[in-house]
Amino acid sequence: MSKAVKLYQISRKVHKWAGLILSVVFMFVALTGLLLIFYTPLGLGTPLKTGTKADLSQSVTIDKVVSITTSQELPGLT
């Protein structure tokens, strides 16, 4: 056999096995993605709970957050 034929046969084998391996990986990703999408409708988890609405006066300003964070004396914040 010529070099071209051998190279063609090897490339077909590599392509076949790479395709089979990658198809298993992609099927795993697809199945886990479907489980994440339909987690609650399938009865695997509880429905999401939403919080209550808060008044805007209960919010914390960014200045207050910065002062609380810097008062903690955490490493890397100085």
PDB file of N, CA, C and O in Angstrom, chain B, residues numbered from 101:
ATOM      1  N   MET B 101       0.837  -1.181   0.000  1.00  0.00           N
ATOM      2  CA  MET B 101       0.000   0.000   0.000  1.00  0.00           C
ATOM      3  C   MET B 101       0.882   1.245   0.000  1.00  0.00           C
ATOM      4  O   MET B 101       1.999   1.257   0.516  1.00  0.00           O
ATOM      5  N   SER B 102       0.338   2.261  -0.588  1.00  0.00           N
ATOM      6  CA  SER B 102       1.101   3.507  -0.642  1.00  0.00           C
ATOM      7  C   SER B 102       0.961   4.274   0.672  1.00  0.00           C
ATOM      8  O   SER B 102       0.114   3.956   1.506  1.00  0.00           O
ATOM      9  N   LYS B 103       1.802   5.283   0.838  1.00  0.00           N
ATOM     10  CA  LYS B 103       1.762   6.100   2.047  1.00  0.00           C
ATOM     11  C   LYS B 103       0.429   6.818   2.177  1.00  0.00           C
ATOM     12  O   LYS B 103      -0.097   6.956   3.282  1.00  0.00           O
ATOM     13  N   ALA B 104      -0.117   7.271   1.070  1.00  0.00           N
ATOM     14  CA  ALA B 104      -1.374   8.018   1.085  1.00  0.00           C
ATOM     15  C   ALA B 104      -2.514   7.134   1.578  1.00  0.00           C
ATOM     16  O   ALA B 104      -3.367   7.592   2.339  1.00  0.00           O
ATOM     17  N   VAL B 105      -2.537   5.892   1.160  1.00  0.00           N
ATOM     18  CA  VAL B 105      -3.600   4.971   1.576  1.00  0.00           C
ATOM     19  C   VAL B 105      -3.472   4.671   3.070  1.00  0.00           C
ATOM     20  O   VAL B 105      -4.472   4.663   3.788  1.00  0.00           O
ATOM     21  N   LYS B 106      -2.255   4.427   3.538  1.00  0.00           N
ATOM     22  CA  LYS B 106      -2.050   4.168   4.966  1.00  0.00           C
ATOM     23  C   LYS B 106      -2.465   5.373   5.806  1.00  0.00           C
ATOM     24  O   LYS B 106      -3.124   5.231   6.836  1.00  0.00           O
ATOM     25  N   LEU B 107      -2.071   6.557   5.350  1.00  0.00           N
ATOM     26  CA  LEU B 107      -2.443   7.772   6.063  1.00  0.00           C
ATOM     27  C   LEU B 107      -3.962   7.941   6.080  1.00  0.00           C
ATOM     28  O   LEU B 107      -4.530   8.359   7.089  1.00  0.00           O
ATOM     29  N   TYR B 108      -4.611   7.622   4.979  1.00  0.00           N
ATOM     30  CA  TYR B 108      -6.069   7.707   4.889  1.00  0.00           C
ATOM     31  C   TYR B 108      -6.726   6.733   5.870  1.00  0.00           C
ATOM     32  O   TYR B 108      -7.677   7.103   6.558  1.00  0.00           O
ATOM     33  N   GLN B 109      -6.241   5.517   5.942  1.00  0.00           N
ATOM     34  CA  GLN B 109      -6.816   4.519   6.845  1.00  0.00           C
ATOM     35  C   GLN B 109      -6.613   4.913   8.308  1.00  0.00           C
ATOM     36  O   GLN B 109      -7.522   4.779   9.127  1.00  0.00           O
ATOM     37  N   ILE B 110      -5.424   5.396   8.625  1.00  0.00           N
ATOM     38  CA  ILE B 110      -5.155   5.819   9.999  1.00  0.00           C
ATOM     39  C   ILE B 110      -6.027   7.016  10.369  1.00  0.00           C
ATOM     40  O   ILE B 110      -6.580   7.071  11.468  1.00  0.00           O
ATOM     41  N   SER B 111      -6.146   7.965   9.459  1.00  0.00           N
ATOM     42  CA  SER B 111      -6.959   9.145   9.769  1.00  0.00           C
ATOM     43  C   SER B 111      -8.427   8.776   9.944  1.00  0.00           C
ATOM     44  O   SER B 111      -9.119   9.389  10.757  1.00  0.00           O
ATOM     45  N   ARG B 112      -8.910   7.801   9.207  1.00  0.00           N
ATOM     46  CA  ARG B 112     -10.301   7.358   9.386  1.00  0.00           C
ATOM     47  C   ARG B 112     -10.500   6.692  10.740  1.00  0.00           C
ATOM     48  O   ARG B 112     -11.516   6.915  11.398  1.00  0.00           O
ATOM     49  N   LYS B 113      -9.528   5.869  11.164  1.00  0.00           N
ATOM     50  CA  LYS B 113      -9.629   5.231  12.481  1.00  0.00           C
ATOM     51  C   LYS B 113      -9.592   6.264  13.601  1.00  0.00           C
ATOM     52  O   LYS B 113     -10.387   6.201  14.539  1.00  0.00           O
ATOM     53  N   VAL B 114      -8.672   7.210  13.498  1.00  0.00           N
ATOM     54  CA  VAL B 114      -8.563   8.254  14.507  1.00  0.00           C
ATOM     55  C   VAL B 114      -9.850   9.078  14.544  1.00  0.00           C
ATOM     56  O   VAL B 114     -10.350   9.400  15.621  1.00  0.00           O
ATOM     57  N   HIS B 115     -10.379   9.413  13.388  1.00  0.00           N
ATOM     58  CA  HIS B 115     -11.603  10.197  13.310  1.00  0.00           C
ATOM     59  C   HIS B 115     -12.775   9.440  13.916  1.00  0.00           C
ATOM     60  O   HIS B 115     -13.606  10.022  14.614  1.00  0.00           O
ATOM     61  N   LYS B 116     -12.839   8.136  13.646  1.00  0.00           N
ATOM     62  CA  LYS B 116     -13.936   7.321  14.190  1.00  0.00           C
ATOM     63  C   LYS B 116     -13.874   7.261  15.715  1.00  0.00           C
ATOM     64  O   LYS B 116     -14.886   7.472  16.383  1.00  0.00           O
ATOM     65  N   TRP B 117     -12.708   6.977  16.266  1.00  0.00           N
ATOM     66  CA  TRP B 117     -12.587   6.844  17.712  1.00  0.00           C
ATOM     67  C   TRP B 117     -12.713   8.192  18.418  1.00  0.00           C
ATOM     68  O   TRP B 117     -13.296   8.270  19.499  1.00  0.00           O
ATOM     69  N   ALA B 118     -12.183   9.230  17.831  1.00  0.00           N
ATOM     70  CA  ALA B 118     -12.341  10.562  18.423  1.00  0.00           C
ATOM     71  C   ALA B 118     -13.811  10.963  18.430  1.00  0.00           C
ATOM     72  O   ALA B 118     -14.298  11.553  19.395  1.00  0.00           O
ATOM     73  N   GLY B 119     -14.509  10.640  17.352  1.00  0.00           N
ATOM     74  CA  GLY B 119     -15.942  10.936  17.286  1.00  0.00           C
ATOM     75  C   GLY B 119     -16.740  10.158  18.310  1.00  0.00           C
ATOM     76  O   GLY B 119     -17.654  10.705  18.926  1.00  0.00           O
ATOM     77  N   LEU B 120     -16.411   8.891  18.503  1.00  0.00           N
ATOM     78  CA  LEU B 120     -17.125   8.088  19.494  1.00  0.00           C
ATOM     79  C   LEU B 120     -16.884   8.608  20.911  1.00  0.00           C
ATOM     80  O   LEU B 120     -17.817   8.717  21.707  1.00  0.00           O
ATOM     81  N   ILE B 121     -15.642   8.923  21.214  1.00  0.00           N
ATOM     82  CA  ILE B 121     -15.319   9.417  22.557  1.00  0.00           C
ATOM     83  C   ILE B 121     -15.989  10.772  22.806  1.00  0.00           C
ATOM     84  O   ILE B 121     -16.577  10.995  23.864  1.00  0.00           O
ATOM     85  N   LEU B 122     -15.895  11.667  21.831  1.00  0.00           N
ATOM     86  CA  LEU B 122     -16.510  12.984  22.002  1.00  0.00           C
ATOM     87  C   LEU B 122     -18.031  12.895  22.056  1.00  0.00           C
ATOM     88  O   LEU B 122     -18.668  13.689  22.748  1.00  0.00           O
ATOM     89  N   SER B 123     -18.618  11.949  21.341  1.00  0.00           N
ATOM     90  CA  SER B 123     -20.077  11.814  21.403  1.00  0.00           C
ATOM     91  C   SER B 123     -20.525  11.375  22.792  1.00  0.00           C
ATOM     92  O   SER B 123     -21.583  11.799  23.260  1.00  0.00           O
ATOM     93  N   VAL B 124     -19.745  10.542  23.453  1.00  0.00           N
ATOM     94  CA  VAL B 124     -20.080  10.146  24.827  1.00  0.00           C
ATOM     95  C   VAL B 124     -19.997  11.362  25.753  1.00  0.00           C
ATOM     96  O   VAL B 124     -20.862  11.557  26.607  1.00  0.00           O
ATOM     97  N   VAL B 125     -18.964  12.168  25.581  1.00  0.00           N
ATOM     98  CA  VAL B 125     -18.815  13.367  26.402  1.00  0.00           C
ATOM     99  C   VAL B 125     -19.984  14.326  26.168  1.00  0.00           C
ATOM    100  O   VAL B 125     -20.568  14.835  27.124  1.00  0.00           O
ATOM    101  N   PHE B 126     -20.323  14.571  24.912  1.00  0.00           N
ATOM    102  CA  PHE B 126     -21.417  15.487  24.603  1.00  0.00           C
ATOM    103  C   PHE B 126     -22.764  14.955  25.074  1.00  0.00           C
ATOM    104  O   PHE B 126     -23.619  15.734  25.496  1.00  0.00           O
ATOM    105  N   MET B 127     -22.965  13.653  25.010  1.00  0.00           N
ATOM    106  CA  MET B 127     -24.217  13.080  25.519  1.00  0.00           C
ATOM    107  C   MET B 127     -24.307  13.267  27.026  1.00  0.00           C
ATOM    108  O   MET B 127     -25.389  13.540  27.546  1.00  0.00           O
ATOM    109  N   PHE B 128     -23.194  13.126  27.738  1.00  0.00           N
ATOM    110  CA  PHE B 128     -23.178  13.351  29.183  1.00  0.00           C
ATOM    111  C   PHE B 128     -23.528  14.797  29.497  1.00  0.00           C
ATOM    112  O   PHE B 128     -24.321  15.066  30.400  1.00  0.00           O
ATOM    113  N   VAL B 129     -22.942  15.720  28.759  1.00  0.00           N
ATOM    114  CA  VAL B 129     -23.235  17.140  28.964  1.00  0.00           C
ATOM    115  C   VAL B 129     -24.708  17.425  28.670  1.00  0.00           C
ATOM    116  O   VAL B 129     -25.356  18.164  29.412  1.00  0.00           O
ATOM    117  N   ALA B 130     -25.230  16.853  27.613  1.00  0.00           N
ATOM    118  CA  ALA B 130     -26.630  17.074  27.252  1.00  0.00           C
ATOM    119  C   ALA B 130     -27.573  16.503  28.309  1.00  0.00           C
ATOM    120  O   ALA B 130     -28.548  17.156  28.682  1.00  0.00           O
ATOM    121  N   LEU B 131     -27.298  15.308  28.789  1.00  0.00           N
ATOM    122  CA  LEU B 131     -28.177  14.697  29.790  1.00  0.00           C
ATOM    123  C   LEU B 131     -28.140  15.454  31.111  1.00  0.00           C
ATOM    124  O   LEU B 131     -29.182  15.658  31.733  1.00  0.00           O
ATOM    125  N   THR B 132     -26.965  15.870  31.544  1.00  0.00           N
ATOM    126  CA  THR B 132     -26.910  16.629  32.789  1.00  0.00           C
ATOM    127  C   THR B 132     -27.558  17.996  32.618  1.00  0.00           C
ATOM    128  O   THR B 132     -28.161  18.515  33.557  1.00  0.00           O
ATOM    129  N   GLY B 133     -27.443  18.578  31.449  1.00  0.00           N
ATOM    130  CA  GLY B 133     -28.120  19.849  31.175  1.00  0.00           C
ATOM    131  C   GLY B 133     -29.624  19.693  31.219  1.00  0.00           C
ATOM    132  O   GLY B 133     -30.322  20.549  31.761  1.00  0.00           O
ATOM    133  N   LEU B 134     -30.132  18.608  30.653  1.00  0.00           N
ATOM    134  CA  LEU B 134     -31.575  18.357  30.713  1.00  0.00           C
ATOM    135  C   LEU B 134     -32.045  18.143  32.140  1.00  0.00           C
ATOM    136  O   LEU B 134     -33.132  18.586  32.513  1.00  0.00           O
ATOM    137  N   LEU B 135     -31.235  17.469  32.936  1.00  0.00           N
ATOM    138  CA  LEU B 135     -31.605  17.296  34.344  1.00  0.00           C
ATOM    139  C   LEU B 135     -31.662  18.636  35.063  1.00  0.00           C
ATOM    140  O   LEU B 135     -32.550  18.860  35.886  1.00  0.00           O
ATOM    141  N   LEU B 136     -30.726  19.526  34.762  1.00  0.00           N
ATOM    142  CA  LEU B 136     -30.752  20.839  35.391  1.00  0.00           C
ATOM    143  C   LEU B 136     -31.973  21.644  34.953  1.00  0.00           C
ATOM    144  O   LEU B 136     -32.572  22.355  35.759  1.00  0.00           O
ATOM    145  N   ILE B 137     -32.339  21.534  33.688  1.00  0.00           N
ATOM    146  CA  ILE B 137     -33.492  22.282  33.189  1.00  0.00           C
ATOM    147  C   ILE B 137     -34.785  21.765  33.800  1.00  0.00           C
ATOM    148  O   ILE B 137     -35.629  22.553  34.227  1.00  0.00           O
ATOM    149  N   PHE B 138     -34.943  20.456  33.846  1.00  0.00           N
ATOM    150  CA  PHE B 138     -36.202  19.866  34.293  1.00  0.00           C
ATOM    151  C   PHE B 138     -36.100  19.286  35.702  1.00  0.00           C
ATOM    152  O   PHE B 138     -36.813  18.337  36.031  1.00  0.00           O
ATOM    153  N   TYR B 139     -35.228  19.841  36.533  1.00  0.00           N
ATOM    154  CA  TYR B 139     -35.013  19.342  37.891  1.00  0.00           C
ATOM    155  C   TYR B 139     -36.298  19.385  38.713  1.00  0.00           C
ATOM    156  O   TYR B 139     -36.684  18.380  39.310  1.00  0.00           O
ATOM    157  N   THR B 140     -36.950  20.518  38.749  1.00  0.00           N
ATOM    158  CA  THR B 140     -38.178  20.656  39.540  1.00  0.00           C
ATOM    159  C   THR B 140     -39.367  19.950  38.890  1.00  0.00           C
ATOM    160  O   THR B 140     -40.079  19.226  39.586  1.00  0.00           O
ATOM    161  N   PRO B 141     -39.617  20.125  37.581  1.00  0.00           N
ATOM    162  CA  PRO B 141     -40.780  19.442  36.988  1.00  0.00           C
ATOM    163  C   PRO B 141     -40.720  17.911  37.076  1.00  0.00           C
ATOM    164  O   PRO B 141     -41.760  17.252  37.082  1.00  0.00           O
ATOM    165  N   LEU B 142     -39.526  17.352  37.142  1.00  0.00           N
ATOM    166  CA  LEU B 142     -39.415  15.895  37.263  1.00  0.00           C
ATOM    167  C   LEU B 142     -39.621  15.420  38.692  1.00  0.00           C
ATOM    168  O   LEU B 142     -39.646  14.216  38.951  1.00  0.00           O
ATOM    169  N   GLY B 143     -39.767  16.347  39.611  1.00  0.00           N
ATOM    170  CA  GLY B 143     -39.976  15.988  41.006  1.00  0.00           C
ATOM    171  C   GLY B 143     -38.697  15.653  41.739  1.00  0.00           C
ATOM    172  O   GLY B 143     -38.729  15.005  42.786  1.00  0.00           O
ATOM    173  N   LEU B 144     -37.577  16.085  41.204  1.00  0.00           N
ATOM    174  CA  LEU B 144     -36.294  15.799  41.846  1.00  0.00           C
ATOM    175  C   LEU B 144     -35.939  16.829  42.905  1.00  0.00           C
ATOM    176  O   LEU B 144     -35.072  16.576  43.741  1.00  0.00           O
ATOM    177  N   GLY B 145     -36.579  17.966  42.887  1.00  0.00           N
ATOM    178  CA  GLY B 145     -36.262  19.012  43.852  1.00  0.00           C
ATOM    179  C   GLY B 145     -37.500  19.807  44.213  1.00  0.00           C
ATOM    180  O   GLY B 145     -38.566  19.627  43.624  1.00  0.00           O
ATOM    181  N   THR B 146     -37.348  20.675  45.171  1.00  0.00           N
ATOM    182  CA  THR B 146     -38.459  21.517  45.597  1.00  0.00           C
ATOM    183  C   THR B 146     -38.510  22.765  44.728  1.00  0.00           C
ATOM    184  O   THR B 146     -37.488  23.192  44.191  1.00  0.00           O
ATOM    185  N   PRO B 147     -39.683  23.345  44.591  1.00  0.00           N
ATOM    186  CA  PRO B 147     -39.779  24.574  43.798  1.00  0.00           C
ATOM    187  C   PRO B 147     -38.986  25.706  44.447  1.00  0.00           C
ATOM    188  O   PRO B 147     -38.781  25.724  45.661  1.00  0.00           O
ATOM    189  N   LEU B 148     -38.552  26.633  43.630  1.00  0.00           N
ATOM    190  CA  LEU B 148     -37.802  27.762  44.145  1.00  0.00           C
ATOM    191  C   LEU B 148     -38.703  28.648  44.980  1.00  0.00           C
ATOM    192  O   LEU B 148     -39.871  28.855  44.650  1.00  0.00           O
ATOM    193  N   LYS B 149     -38.158  29.164  46.050  1.00  0.00           N
ATOM    194  CA  LYS B 149     -38.914  30.065  46.911  1.00  0.00           C
ATOM    195  C   LYS B 149     -38.436  31.483  46.668  1.00  0.00           C
ATOM    196  O   LYS B 149     -37.240  31.736  46.517  1.00  0.00           O
ATOM    197  N   THR B 150     -39.375  32.391  46.633  1.00  0.00           N
ATOM    198  CA  THR B 150     -39.015  33.794  46.443  1.00  0.00           C
ATOM    199  C   THR B 150     -39.171  34.531  47.758  1.00  0.00           C
ATOM    200  O   THR B 150     -39.993  34.163  48.598  1.00  0.00           O
ATOM    201  N   GLY B 151     -38.390  35.557  47.925  1.00  0.00           N
ATOM    202  CA  GLY B 151     -38.434  36.344  49.152  1.00  0.00           C
ATOM    203  C   GLY B 151     -39.561  37.358  49.122  1.00  0.00           C
ATOM    204  O   GLY B 151     -40.285  37.476  48.134  1.00  0.00           O
ATOM    205  N   THR B 152     -39.695  38.074  50.197  1.00  0.00           N
ATOM    206  CA  THR B 152     -40.709  39.122  50.263  1.00  0.00           C
ATOM    207  C   THR B 152     -40.110  40.422  49.754  1.00  0.00           C
ATOM    208  O   THR B 152     -38.892  40.597  49.741  1.00  0.00           O
ATOM    209  N   LYS B 153     -40.960  41.306  49.347  1.00  0.00           N
ATOM    210  CA  LYS B 153     -40.494  42.598  48.855  1.00  0.00           C
ATOM    211  C   LYS B 153     -40.081  43.462  50.032  1.00  0.00           C
ATOM    212  O   LYS B 153     -40.757  43.499  51.060  1.00  0.00           O
ATOM    213  N   ALA B 154     -38.977  44.150  49.870  1.00  0.00           N
ATOM    214  CA  ALA B 154     -38.467  45.026  50.929  1.00  0.00           C
ATOM    215  C   ALA B 154     -38.633  46.475  50.506  1.00  0.00           C
ATOM    216  O   ALA B 154     -38.668  46.798  49.318  1.00  0.00           O
ATOM    217  N   ASP B 155     -38.733  47.325  51.490  1.00  0.00           N
ATOM    218  CA  ASP B 155     -38.818  48.752  51.246  1.00  0.00           C
ATOM    219  C   ASP B 155     -37.424  49.273  50.898  1.00  0.00           C
ATOM    220  O   ASP B 155     -36.420  48.750  51.380  1.00  0.00           O
ATOM    221  N   LEU B 156     -37.373  50.294  50.071  1.00  0.00           N
ATOM    222  CA  LEU B 156     -36.087  50.847  49.654  1.00  0.00           C
ATOM    223  C   LEU B 156     -35.317  51.441  50.828  1.00  0.00           C
ATOM    224  O   LEU B 156     -34.092  51.548  50.772  1.00  0.00           O
ATOM    225  N   SER B 157     -36.012  51.822  51.876  1.00  0.00           N
ATOM    226  CA  SER B 157     -35.332  52.395  53.037  1.00  0.00           C
ATOM    227  C   SER B 157     -34.516  51.346  53.794  1.00  0.00           C
ATOM    228  O   SER B 157     -33.669  51.699  54.615  1.00  0.00           O
ATOM    229  N   GLN B 158     -34.760  50.073  53.529  1.00  0.00           N
ATOM    230  CA  GLN B 158     -34.026  49.000  54.196  1.00  0.00           C
ATOM    231  C   GLN B 158     -32.730  48.653  53.476  1.00  0.00           C
ATOM    232  O   GLN B 158     -31.974  47.807  53.953  1.00  0.00           O
ATOM    233  N   SER B 159     -32.458  49.284  52.345  1.00  0.00           N
ATOM    234  CA  SER B 159     -31.261  48.954  51.582  1.00  0.00           C
ATOM    235  C   SER B 159     -30.022  49.541  52.243  1.00  0.00           C
ATOM    236  O   SER B 159     -30.116  50.465  53.051  1.00  0.00           O
ATOM    237  N   VAL B 160     -28.881  49.005  51.899  1.00  0.00           N
ATOM    238  CA  VAL B 160     -27.601  49.444  52.451  1.00  0.00           C
ATOM    239  C   VAL B 160     -26.835  50.151  51.339  1.00  0.00           C
ATOM    240  O   VAL B 160     -26.749  49.649  50.218  1.00  0.00           O
ATOM    241  N   THR B 161     -26.281  51.319  51.656  1.00  0.00           N
ATOM    242  CA  THR B 161     -25.529  52.063  50.641  1.00  0.00           C
ATOM    243  C   THR B 161     -24.163  51.421  50.434  1.00  0.00           C
ATOM    244  O   THR B 161     -23.674  50.673  51.280  1.00  0.00           O
ATOM    245  N   ILE B 162     -23.567  51.729  49.302  1.00  0.00           N
ATOM    246  CA  ILE B 162     -22.252  51.178  48.986  1.00  0.00           C
ATOM    247  C   ILE B 162     -21.199  51.712  49.954  1.00  0.00           C
ATOM    248  O   ILE B 162     -20.238  51.012  50.273  1.00  0.00           O
ATOM    249  N   ASP B 163     -21.374  52.948  50.422  1.00  0.00           N
ATOM    250  CA  ASP B 163     -20.423  53.498  51.399  1.00  0.00           C
ATOM    251  C   ASP B 163     -20.443  52.700  52.700  1.00  0.00           C
ATOM    252  O   ASP B 163     -19.399  52.479  53.313  1.00  0.00           O
ATOM    253  N   LYS B 164     -21.622  52.272  53.119  1.00  0.00           N
ATOM    254  CA  LYS B 164     -21.746  51.470  54.336  1.00  0.00           C
ATOM    255  C   LYS B 164     -21.074  50.101  54.139  1.00  0.00           C
ATOM    256  O   LYS B 164     -20.408  49.594  55.041  1.00  0.00           O
ATOM    257  N   VAL B 165     -21.256  49.521  52.967  1.00  0.00           N
ATOM    258  CA  VAL B 165     -20.636  48.227  52.670  1.00  0.00           C
ATOM    259  C   VAL B 165     -19.115  48.350  52.697  1.00  0.00           C
ATOM    260  O   VAL B 165     -18.433  47.492  53.257  1.00  0.00           O
ATOM    261  N   VAL B 166     -18.584  49.406  52.097  1.00  0.00           N
ATOM    262  CA  VAL B 166     -17.134  49.608  52.072  1.00  0.00           C
ATOM    263  C   VAL B 166     -16.604  49.826  53.479  1.00  0.00           C
ATOM    264  O   VAL B 166     -15.559  49.280  53.833  1.00  0.00           O
ATOM    265  N   SER B 167     -17.303  50.611  54.288  1.00  0.00           N
ATOM    266  CA  SER B 167     -16.817  50.866  55.650  1.00  0.00           C
ATOM    267  C   SER B 167     -16.848  49.595  56.500  1.00  0.00           C
ATOM    268  O   SER B 167     -15.947  49.377  57.310  1.00  0.00           O
ATOM    269  N   ILE B 168     -17.855  48.769  56.331  1.00  0.00           N
ATOM    270  CA  ILE B 168     -17.914  47.506  57.074  1.00  0.00           C
ATOM    271  C   ILE B 168     -16.787  46.584  56.629  1.00  0.00           C
ATOM    272  O   ILE B 168     -16.148  45.932  57.454  1.00  0.00           O
ATOM    273  N   THR B 169     -16.546  46.531  55.325  1.00  0.00           N
ATOM    274  CA  THR B 169     -15.514  45.639  54.789  1.00  0.00           C
ATOM    275  C   THR B 169     -14.123  46.071  55.241  1.00  0.00           C
ATOM    276  O   THR B 169     -13.313  45.239  55.649  1.00  0.00           O
ATOM    277  N   THR B 170     -13.851  47.352  55.169  1.00  0.00           N
ATOM    278  CA  THR B 170     -12.518  47.821  55.554  1.00  0.00           C
ATOM    279  C   THR B 170     -12.294  47.756  57.061  1.00  0.00           C
ATOM    280  O   THR B 170     -11.149  47.673  57.504  1.00  0.00           O
ATOM    281  N   SER B 171     -13.348  47.790  57.849  1.00  0.00           N
ATOM    282  CA  SER B 171     -13.190  47.702  59.300  1.00  0.00           C
ATOM    283  C   SER B 171     -12.876  46.272  59.751  1.00  0.00           C
ATOM    284  O   SER B 171     -12.467  46.061  60.893  1.00  0.00           O
ATOM    285  N   GLN B 172     -13.062  45.298  58.872  1.00  0.00           N
ATOM    286  CA  GLN B 172     -12.793  43.893  59.209  1.00  0.00           C
ATOM    287  C   GLN B 172     -11.297  43.593  59.243  1.00  0.00           C
ATOM    288  O   GLN B 172     -10.891  42.572  59.800  1.00  0.00           O
ATOM    289  N   GLU B 173     -10.488  44.441  58.672  1.00  0.00           N
ATOM    290  CA  GLU B 173      -9.043  44.264  58.580  1.00  0.00           C
ATOM    291  C   GLU B 173      -8.670  42.905  57.953  1.00  0.00           C
ATOM    292  O   GLU B 173      -7.837  42.160  58.470  1.00  0.00           O
ATOM    293  N   LEU B 174      -9.310  42.628  56.846  1.00  0.00           N
ATOM    294  CA  LEU B 174      -9.032  41.390  56.113  1.00  0.00           C
ATOM    295  C   LEU B 174      -7.757  41.557  55.291  1.00  0.00           C
ATOM    296  O   LEU B 174      -7.467  42.658  54.822  1.00  0.00           O
ATOM    297  N   PRO B 175      -6.999  40.491  55.113  1.00  0.00           N
ATOM    298  CA  PRO B 175      -5.762  40.596  54.324  1.00  0.00           C
ATOM    299  C   PRO B 175      -6.059  40.928  52.864  1.00  0.00           C
ATOM    300  O   PRO B 175      -6.983  40.372  52.270  1.00  0.00           O
ATOM    301  N   GLY B 176      -5.288  41.820  52.302  1.00  0.00           N
ATOM    302  CA  GLY B 176      -5.427  42.161  50.901  1.00  0.00           C
ATOM    303  C   GLY B 176      -6.371  43.311  50.631  1.00  0.00           C
ATOM    304  O   GLY B 176      -6.551  43.687  49.473  1.00  0.00           O
ATOM    305  N   LEU B 177      -6.990  43.893  51.671  1.00  0.00           N
ATOM    306  CA  LEU B 177      -7.915  44.994  51.468  1.00  0.00           C
ATOM    307  C   LEU B 177      -7.315  46.346  51.829  1.00  0.00           C
ATOM    308  O   LEU B 177      -7.994  47.369  51.742  1.00  0.00           O
ATOM    309  N   THR B 178      -6.066  46.359  52.228  1.00  0.00           N
ATOM    310  CA  THR B 178      -5.459  47.636  52.627  1.00  0.00           C
ATOM    311  C   THR B 178      -4.789  48.305  51.456  1.00  0.00           C
ATOM    312  O   THR B 178      -4.225  49.389  51.605  1.00  0.00           O
TER     313      THR B 178
END
